[in-house]
Amino acid sequence: MKTNKLIKTCYLILFLLYAMAIGAGFFAPYAYDEQNREHPYQPPNILRFDLSKQKFYFYPLVLKDKALKKYEPDKTKKIILGSNSDEKFFLLGTDMHGRDIFSRLIRASRISLSIGLIGVSITFIIGMFIGGLSGYFGGKTDNIIMRLCEIIMCFPFFYLMLALRALLPITLSSYHVYICIIVIMSLIGWPAFARVIRGMVLSIKNMDYISSAKVLGVGHIRIICRHILPNTFSYAIVAAFLNIPSYIIGEAGLSFIGLGIQDPDPSWGNMLACAMNVRVLTSFPWVLAPGVMIFITVICFYLIGDHLRDRVDPKHKYMR
C-alpha cells in the first residue's frame, strides 16, 4: 500500500510539473527576464496570514547592506497578497540580477522537461527500428549494427555529448542549441535501446505465428512493424521511462557549464551555474532551487520506471 501511495505521489508531482510548464505564462507572476536591480539576491518573502482580515500578507524586504546583500523586513508596510501594490512578492527569492527565481524556474521547466520527452521519443523510434532490423535479419546485418552500437557505447555518454556539442558554434541561439541538444542526445542514446530490442526480437521471431506469416508471404517490414515490435512495447516503454532522467541531467549539465541554453533564456542547468561560487551558495542558498527541481523530477521518473518494470517483469522484483 505504501508503494502504491508513493507511486501515485510521483505521478501527481510529474503531472503538476508538466502542467506548470505548459501553463508557464499563467503561473509565472513575472517575466523570466524582468530585472529588479534594487533586489539582487533577495531572500524569499515570508507569507503570513491575517486572521482578522482572512487574507495573506507579507512585509517587503529592504536592502540594508549592498555589499553583503543583507535585507531587513519593513514592518511599517503590510502588503496584502494580490493587492495593487508596487511591492513585489518573490516566493523563492531573486538571483544576482534581481530576477524572480520562481518565474524563471517555471519557464525553465519547459526546456528541461520537454527535452527528456522529445529526446526519448526520437531514441525510442530509432532504437525500435534498428533493433528490430538487427534481431530479425541477423547475420551480417546484425553484426554490423551491433558493432556500431558497441563503438558508440564505449564512449562515456556525457563526454561524447560534450565533444559533439563542442563541434558546433558557441554563438548559436538558445532555440538552435535546444534542437542540437535533442539531436545529439538522440543520436548517442539509441544504441543501448536498440540492443534491448534486438535481444527481444531474437526470441520473438522464432515463434509459430511469425513462421506462419512468412509462409503466407507477408513482407519482412510488415512482419517487423505489425507482429514483432508491438510485442516489445511493454519493455520498451519501461526502458524509455527510465532513460528520461539521463536526458534531463544531460541538458542540465551542458547548460551548467555554459554549452547549453544561454542566459537570459532559463533552464534548470544554467540557473544552477551561479551556485558554483561557494560564497554565493552559502550566503544565498535559495539559488539551489533548480537543483531541488532536478532531484525531485529525476527521482519521480526513476521510481515510476522501476515500478513499471516490476509490473512488466514480476521476477525482476525478487532478483534484486
C-alpha positions in Angstrom: 0.0 0.0 0.0 2.9 2.4 0.8 4.4 1.7 -2.6 1.2 2.5 -4.4 0.8 5.8 -2.5 4.4 6.7 -3.3 4.0 6.0 -7.0 0.7 7.9 -7.1 2.5 10.8 -5.4 5.2 10.6 -8.1 2.6 10.7 -10.8 0.9 13.7 -9.2 4.2 15.6 -8.9 5.1 15.0 -12.5 1.6 16.0 -13.6 1.9 19.2 -11.7 5.4 19.9 -13.1 4.2 19.4 -16.7 1.0 21.4 -16.1 3.1 24.3 -14.8 5.5 24.0 -17.8 2.6 24.1 -20.2 0.9 27.0 -18.4 4.1 28.9 -17.6 2.7 32.1 -18.9 -0.2 31.8 -16.5 1.6 30.5 -13.3 4.7 32.7 -13.6 4.0 36.0 -11.8 6.7 37.9 -13.6 8.6 37.8 -16.9 11.6 35.4 -16.9 14.0 38.2 -17.9 12.5 41.0 -15.8 15.3 42.5 -13.7 14.8 44.3 -10.4 18.2 45.9 -9.8 17.2 47.1 -6.3 16.6 43.5 -5.2 19.7 41.4 -6.1 19.9 38.1 -4.2 16.8 38.9 -2.2 15.7 36.1 0.1 12.2 34.6 -0.3 9.4 36.8 1.1 7.7 35.2 4.1 4.0 34.8 3.5 1.8 35.4 6.6 -1.9 35.1 7.3 -4.1 37.8 8.8 -6.8 36.1 10.9 -8.8 39.3 11.3 -9.0 40.1 7.5 -8.7 36.4 6.4 -6.1 37.4 3.9 -2.4 36.6 3.2 0.1 39.4 3.5 3.9 39.9 3.6 6.4 42.6 4.6 8.6 43.9 1.8 12.3 43.4 2.2 14.6 46.4 2.1 18.3 46.2 1.1 20.4 47.5 4.0 23.9 46.3 3.0 24.6 46.4 -0.7 28.0 44.7 -0.3 26.8 41.7 1.7 23.2 41.8 0.2 21.6 42.0 3.6 17.9 42.6 3.7 15.5 43.6 6.6 11.7 43.5 6.6 9.9 46.8 6.5 7.2 46.2 9.1 5.8 49.6 8.6 4.3 48.3 5.3 1.8 45.4 5.4 1.2 44.3 1.8 -1.9 42.2 1.1 -1.1 39.5 -1.4 -2.7 40.2 -4.7 -3.3 43.9 -4.0 -2.4 46.6 -6.5 0.9 47.4 -4.7 4.2 48.3 -6.3 5.9 46.0 -3.9 6.8 42.6 -5.4 6.4 39.2 -3.8 9.3 36.8 -4.5 8.3 33.3 -3.5 11.7 31.8 -4.0 13.8 34.9 -3.8 15.8 36.5 -6.6 19.1 35.9 -8.4 22.1 38.2 -8.9 20.1 40.4 -11.4 17.0 40.6 -9.2 15.1 38.2 -11.4 12.3 36.2 -9.8 13.6 32.7 -9.4 10.1 31.1 -9.2 9.1 32.7 -12.5 12.4 31.6 -14.2 12.0 28.1 -12.6 8.6 27.6 -14.2 9.8 28.9 -17.6 12.9 26.8 -17.4 10.8 23.7 -16.8 9.5 24.0 -20.4 13.0 23.3 -21.7 14.3 20.8 -19.1 11.1 18.7 -19.1 10.4 18.7 -22.8 14.0 17.7 -23.7 13.5 14.5 -21.9 10.2 13.6 -23.6 11.2 14.6 -27.1 14.7 13.1 -26.9 13.5 9.8 -25.6 10.7 9.7 -28.2 13.3 10.0 -31.0 15.5 7.5 -29.4 12.5 5.2 -29.0 11.7 5.3 -32.7 15.4 4.9 -33.9 16.1 2.1 -31.4 13.0 0.2 -32.1 13.5 0.2 -35.9 17.2 -0.5 -35.9 17.0 -3.1 -33.1 14.1 -4.8 -34.9 16.1 -5.0 -38.2 19.2 -6.3 -36.4 17.3 -9.0 -34.5 15.1 -10.1 -37.4 17.6 -10.4 -40.2 20.6 -11.5 -38.1 23.8 -12.4 -39.9 26.0 -9.6 -41.3 23.2 -7.0 -40.7 23.2 -7.9 -37.0 27.0 -7.9 -36.8 27.4 -4.5 -38.4 24.7 -2.9 -36.4 25.9 -4.4 -33.1 29.5 -3.4 -33.7 28.3 0.2 -34.4 26.3 0.2 -31.2 29.4 -1.0 -29.3 31.6 1.7 -30.8 29.2 4.4 -29.7 28.6 2.9 -26.3 32.3 2.5 -25.5 32.4 6.3 -25.0 31.0 7.8 -21.8 27.6 9.4 -22.5 28.4 12.8 -21.1 31.9 13.2 -22.6 30.7 12.1 -26.0 27.8 14.7 -25.7 30.4 17.4 -24.8 32.6 16.5 -27.7 29.7 16.7 -30.2 28.4 19.9 -28.7 31.9 21.5 -28.9 31.9 20.9 -32.6 29.0 23.3 -33.0 29.4 27.1 -33.0 29.2 28.7 -29.5 27.2 31.6 -30.9 24.1 29.6 -31.6 20.8 30.9 -30.2 19.1 29.1 -27.4 16.5 27.8 -29.8 19.1 26.2 -32.0 21.0 24.9 -29.0 17.8 23.3 -27.8 17.3 21.5 -31.1 21.0 20.5 -31.2 20.9 19.0 -27.7 17.9 16.9 -28.6 19.6 15.6 -31.8 22.9 14.9 -30.1 21.3 13.0 -27.2 19.1 11.0 -29.5 22.0 10.0 -31.8 24.1 8.8 -28.9 21.3 7.3 -26.9 19.7 4.8 -29.3 22.4 2.0 -29.3 21.6 0.8 -25.7 17.9 0.9 -26.5 18.5 -1.0 -29.8 20.4 -3.8 -28.1 17.5 -4.4 -25.7 15.0 -4.5 -28.6 17.3 -6.7 -30.7 17.5 -9.3 -27.9 13.7 -9.5 -27.6 13.3 -9.7 -31.4 15.7 -12.7 -31.5 13.3 -14.7 -29.3 10.1 -13.4 -30.8 11.0 -14.1 -34.5 11.1 -17.9 -33.9 7.5 -18.1 -32.6 4.9 -20.0 -34.6 2.8 -17.0 -35.6 5.9 -15.4 -37.2 6.6 -18.5 -39.1 3.0 -18.7 -40.3 3.2 -15.0 -41.5 6.3 -15.9 -43.5 4.6 -18.9 -45.1 1.7 -16.7 -46.1 4.0 -14.4 -47.9 3.8 -11.4 -45.6 6.7 -8.9 -46.2 9.6 -8.6 -43.8 9.0 -5.0 -42.9 5.3 -5.7 -42.3 6.2 -8.6 -40.0 8.6 -6.5 -38.1 6.3 -3.5 -37.7 3.0 -5.3 -37.1 3.8 -8.6 -35.5 7.2 -8.3 -33.7 7.8 -4.8 -32.5 4.3 -4.4 -30.8 5.3 -7.3 -28.6 8.3 -5.4 -27.3 6.3 -2.2 -26.4 5.8 -3.1 -22.7 9.6 -3.4 -22.1 10.5 -0.6 -24.5 8.2 1.9 -22.7 9.7 1.0 -19.3 13.2 1.4 -20.8 12.2 4.8 -22.3 10.7 5.9 -19.0 14.0 5.1 -17.2 16.0 7.0 -19.8 14.2 10.3 -19.4 16.2 11.4 -16.3 19.5 11.0 -18.2 18.3 13.4 -20.9 17.2 16.0 -18.2 20.5 15.7 -16.4 22.5 15.8 -19.7 20.8 19.1 -20.7 21.3 20.5 -17.2 25.0 19.5 -17.3 25.6 21.2 -20.6 23.8 24.4 -19.6 25.6 24.4 -16.2 29.0 24.6 -17.9 27.8 27.1 -20.5 27.5 24.9 -23.5 23.7 24.6 -23.4 20.8 27.1 -23.1 22.3 30.6 -22.8 21.2 33.3 -20.4 18.8 35.1 -20.2 16.8 32.2 -21.5 16.4 30.0 -18.4 16.9 26.3 -18.0 17.4 24.4 -14.7 21.1 23.9 -15.7 22.1 27.5 -16.4 20.2 28.7 -13.3 22.4 26.5 -11.2 25.6 28.0 -12.7 25.7 30.7 -10.1 25.8 28.1 -7.4 29.4 27.2 -8.5 30.6 30.1 -6.3 30.9 28.9 -2.7 30.2 32.3 -1.2 27.0 32.6 -3.2 26.0 29.1 -2.3 26.5 29.6 1.4 25.1 33.1 1.6 22.1 32.7 -0.8 21.1 29.0 -0.6 17.8 29.7 -2.4 19.7 29.7 -5.7 19.7 25.9 -5.3 16.0 25.7 -6.1 16.7 24.4 -9.7 18.8 21.6 -8.3 16.0 20.6 -6.0 13.6 20.5 -9.0 16.1 18.3 -11.0 16.4 16.0 -8.0 12.6 15.7 -7.5 11.9 15.1 -11.2 14.6 12.5 -11.6 13.6 10.6 -8.5 9.9 10.6 -9.6 10.8 9.2 -13.1 13.1 6.5 -11.6 10.6 5.4 -9.1 7.8 5.2 -11.7 10.1 3.4 -14.1 11.2 0.9 -11.5 7.5 0.3 -10.6 6.5 -0.3 -14.2 9.5 -2.7 -14.7 8.3 -4.7 -11.7 4.8 -4.9 -13.2 6.1 -6.0 -16.6 8.6 -8.5 -15.2 7.5 -9.6 -11.7 10.5 -11.9 -11.4 12.8 -8.8 -11.5 11.5 -7.6 -8.2 12.7 -10.8 -6.5 16.0 -10.9 -8.3 17.2 -7.6 -6.9 
